[in-house]
C-alpha cells in the first residue's frame, strides 16, 4: 500500500520491480510505481482513475478492506 492505494507486482526490470495499481484492469488505471532493489522509488505515476478502497488496520499490522 502506498498513499492509500494498493499495488501488485507487474514485472521485474533491470534495477527493480514495476508495481501496477491493483485496480488497473477493472478501472483502467495507469498508476504505477518503479521500486529499486533497495526500496527507493525510481519512477511513479500516482494519478489514479478511481478512489482508494477503505481499509482497517488490525492490531497485528495487517489490513482488512472495509
C-alpha positions in Angstrom: 0.0 0.0 0.0 1.3 3.4 -0.9 -0.7 6.6 -0.1 -3.9 4.6 0.5 -3.7 2.7 -2.8 -2.8 -0.9 -3.3 -0.4 -2.2 -6.0 0.5 -5.6 -7.3 3.8 -6.8 -8.8 3.8 -6.3 -12.5 7.3 -7.3 -13.7 11.0 -7.2 -12.9 13.2 -4.6 -14.6 17.0 -4.3 -14.6 17.2 -2.3 -11.4 14.0 -3.2 -9.5 10.3 -4.1 -9.8 7.4 -2.3 -11.5 4.2 -2.3 -9.5 0.9 -1.5 -11.1 -2.3 -0.3 -9.5 -4.2 -3.3 -8.3 -7.4 -1.9 -9.9 -5.7 -1.4 -13.3 -7.9 -4.0 -15.1 -11.2 -3.1 -13.5 -10.8 0.7 -13.6 -8.4 1.1 -16.5 -6.0 2.8 -14.1 -2.5 3.7 -15.3 -0.9 4.4 -11.9 2.3 2.6 -11.1 5.5 2.6 -9.0 9.0 1.6 -10.0 10.8 0.4 -6.9 14.5 -0.2 -6.8 16.1 -3.4 -5.3 16.9 -1.3 -2.2 13.4 0.1 -1.8 13.8 3.5 -3.4 11.0 4.9 -5.7 12.7 5.5 -9.0 9.7 6.5 -11.0 6.0 6.8 -10.4 2.6 7.8 -11.8 0.3 8.5 -8.8 -2.7 9.6 -10.9 -5.5 7.1 -10.3 -8.7 6.9 -12.2 -10.7 5.9 -9.1 -10.9 6.5 -5.3 -8.9 4.2 -3.0 -10.6 1.4 -1.0 -11.2 2.0 2.7 -9.0 -0.2 5.0 -8.9 -1.0 8.7 -5.5 -1.7 10.3 -5.6 -4.7 12.7 -3.6 -4.8 15.9 -1.2 -7.2 14.2 -0.4 -4.7 11.4 -2.4 -6.4 8.7 -5.1 -4.6 6.8 -8.7 -5.5 6.1 -10.7 -3.9 3.3 -14.0 -2.4 4.6 
